[in-house]
Structure formats: C-alpha cells, structure tokens
Amino acid sequence: MKYKVHRLEVKHDTMQEKLEQFINKLDGEVISVLPDIRPTMMFLGGSAKVDFLLIVEKFN
C-alpha cells in the first residue's frame, strides 16, 4: 500500500466546495482530512482559523 498526502489551501467561505471538488477528483481512497488550525485574537476574544487541509490518500 502507498499513501500520498495532499495540501489544499482553503478559506472559510469556500472550504466545503473546494474540499468536495478535490475529493471527487482523487483516484485512491481518502483515509483522513486534517485541518491546520492556528489561534487568532478577535475583538471578542480568542478564535481559530483553518489555513489549509491535509488529505491522506491510500493507493492499492
């Protein structure tokens, strides 16, 4: 078995559509989707942002 890790840059408002399009184009089986989350400070307190997603794909 071989694995490949893809990096997908996303923004909050288009994340779902971009992820759906990307996953539908893959040939192998999706094992995991891992978000890269970084903390940020907002006016009302702490928050978090997703910069990119790592998608793990398995090939037979």
C-alpha positions in Angstrom: 0.0 0.0 0.0 1.1 3.5 -0.8 0.0 6.8 0.7 0.1 10.3 -0.6 -0.6 13.5 1.4 -2.2 16.4 -0.4 -2.3 20.0 0.8 -5.4 22.0 0.0 -5.4 25.8 0.7 -8.9 26.9 1.8 -10.8 29.9 3.0 -13.6 29.8 5.5 -16.4 30.7 2.9 -15.3 28.3 0.2 -13.9 25.4 2.2 -16.8 22.9 1.7 -17.0 23.4 -2.1 -13.2 23.2 -2.6 -12.9 20.0 -0.5 -15.8 18.3 -2.3 -14.3 19.1 -5.7 -10.8 17.9 -4.6 -12.0 14.6 -3.1 -14.1 13.8 -6.2 -11.0 14.1 -8.4 -8.9 11.6 -6.3 -8.3 8.1 -7.6 -7.5 6.4 -4.3 -9.3 6.0 -1.0 -9.4 9.0 1.4 -8.1 8.0 4.8 -8.2 11.2 6.6 -8.7 15.0 6.3 -6.6 17.0 8.8 -7.1 20.8 9.3 -4.2 23.0 10.1 -5.7 25.3 12.8 -4.0 28.4 14.1 -5.2 30.5 17.0 -6.1 34.2 16.4 -7.3 37.0 18.5 -10.5 38.7 17.6 -12.3 41.7 19.2 -14.5 39.5 21.4 -11.7 37.1 22.4 -9.8 34.1 21.1 -10.7 32.2 18.0 -9.1 29.9 15.4 -8.7 29.8 11.6 -8.1 27.0 9.2 -5.3 27.8 6.8 -5.1 24.6 4.9 -6.3 20.9 4.9 -4.1 17.8 4.6 -5.8 15.0 2.8 -4.3 11.5 3.2 -5.0 9.2 0.2 -4.3 5.4 0.0 -3.5 3.6 -3.1 -3.7 -0.2 -3.5 
